[in-house]
Amino acid sequence: MRVNFTNELPEATVIHFHGPKLPNAMDGVDPYTQPPIAPGETFTYEFVAKGPAVGNYHSHHDAQVQVPNGLFGAFTIDEMPIPQVLLDKGYTQIDKSMNMVLNDAGTIGLSLNGKSFPATEPTTLNVGQILEVNYLNEGLMAHPMHLHQPVGWIIAKDGVPLDQPLPSDTINIAPGERYTVLYKAEEAGVWAWHCHILNHAEGPSGMFGMVTALIVTA
């Protein structure tokens, strides 16, 4: 993987690829592995992608300001294997896969994939289909994510596959953590999906912030 990065911001920054195995010189941390990339300057990051992995990439310079203001993204390497115990339960294929990046500060604020309810985009499935979700927390606090109706099966933690999946309907994701979770759509309807720190999702005027929905059709 090669990233030719040119800084067009009015301030210095760097990129840290959080999750994969990297050469030290590509770790993207000012001042340990490189000086900050000044406005107008270019730096090339290069490393061999070794999977499976679930990671994020973000600024590691003035990160408490730059990351909540949008300097982040998500990436995956290869496919996460489905544990045998779930294969035996009928989880034989992934029908849809998605990343859900959590944030809570800066310009973006309380958000899922950079958007706050009602601008968040719902996910659609048919009854019986399997959804794979990679939760990635780029915020400044932990977020317990809860999807109504189906129990989730955690199949990987921080990009490392689990031999024994863990069932959970509320998954607490700390800053920097990544969880890979399988959900099986069992009943038709519009199902709420939100952070279970309630003042991150609801107020006197209704839902806001870290809320979306899973729409299941028969």
PyMOL commands that set and color helices and strands:
alter all, ss='L'
color gray80, all
select helices_A, chain A and resi 24-26+63-66+84-87+198-200
alter helices_A, ss='H'
color red, helices_A
select strands_A, chain A and resi 2-6+16-18+42-46+53-58+72-77+96-105+109-112+123-126+130-137+143-147+152-157+160-168+170-173+178-184+189-195+202-203+206-207+211-217
alter strands_A, ss='S'
color yellow, strands_A
deselect
rebuild
show_as cartoon
